[in-house]
């Protein structure tokens, strides 16, 4: 799974237009948010254990991308968004808010970002 840190709102559109990816795993976070800071290292370990060449993990600091945060209608952080391209080349979007890595892992399995057999790296 590739990774990318968004620098601004416009980059998200560029990434979504890249036909290389079918699975997008977006984390909305902030440096001032204690639960975000606490869970981010675990999320990065989880992401490093996912071997899907058609997937990308996108880290978004909400202070750098306020329009994206507002557009996605997020009610709190850390938030996780799964964007999966279906067979009609449309995007299925699911959202969750949690700072529990097991919740995040189950979300990735449920949305197809990762397979259930993937183990968390220590």
N, C-alpha and C positions, 0 to 999 in steps of 0.2 A: 504494500500500500504506500503510495506516495504521500508526501505531506507538504503543506503550504501554509504560511502565515500571511493572512490578508493585511495589506498596508492601507487599503481604502475600500470604499464601497464598490467602486467600478470593477475591481479585480474579480469579484464574484461572478459577474456576467461573463467575463472572459473565460473563466474556468468552466462554467456551465456550457459554453459553446464549444469546448474541446471535446470532440467525438471519441477521444481515447477513453474517457471515463463513463461508466454506467452507474457507479455507486459513489455518492458524496456523503461524507460524514463530517458535519460541521459542529464545532464547539464554539459557543458564544460565552465569553468569559471577560474578566477584567482584573487588572493587577491589584485593585483595591478591595476585591471581594475575597474574603478569607476562605470560604468553601471552594471557590474557583482555584485559588492558589494551592490549596491542599489536594484537590483531586487531579489537577493537570498532570503531574508526573506519572500517576497511575494510568491515566488515559493514554499518555504517550507510550507507556510500556505495552498497554493493550494494543494500540495501533501498530507498534513494531512487531507484534506477533501475528498480525493479519497479512497473509500473503495473497493478495488479490491485485493483479496488475491493472484491473479496470476500476479500481477504487482509489479515492483520494481523501485524506483527512485534512480538513481546513480549520485552522485555529483563527478565531476572530475576536479581537479585543473590541468590545462594544464602544469604547471611546474613540476608536479609529474608524469604526463603521456604524455610525449612529443610524443611518438610513436603512441599512440592512436589518438592524435590530428592530426598528419600528415596522418595516415592511413585513417581517416574519411574525409580527404581533406576539413577541415573547413577553412573558409576564414576570420573569425572574431569571437569574443566572446562578450557577452554571446551567446552561441549556444546551441540548444536543438535538440536532436536526439530521434526519436521514432523508436524502433525496436519491431516489432510485428511478432510473429510466426503465419504463416498461416496454413491452413488445411493440406498442404503438408509437414509441419514441416520445411519450409524454412522461412527465415526472410525477411520481408518487411521493408525497412529503409527509413525514411523521415527526412529531416533536415530543420531547420530554425534558423535564427539569429535575435534576438530582445531582447530589455530590457523592453518591454511593457507587463505587466502581462495579459492584455486582449488578446493580440496576442498569448501569451503562452497558455492561457486557451483555445482559439479557436483551437490551434494546437493540444492540448490534446484531444479535442472532435473530431476533424477531423480524427485523427489517431487511435481513439478507446481506448486511454488510460483511458479516463473518459467519463461519460455520460453527456449530455447537462444539466441535471437537477441539477448537483452538484453546490452548491453555494460557493463562496469564503468566507472563514472565516475571520472575522475582527480581 
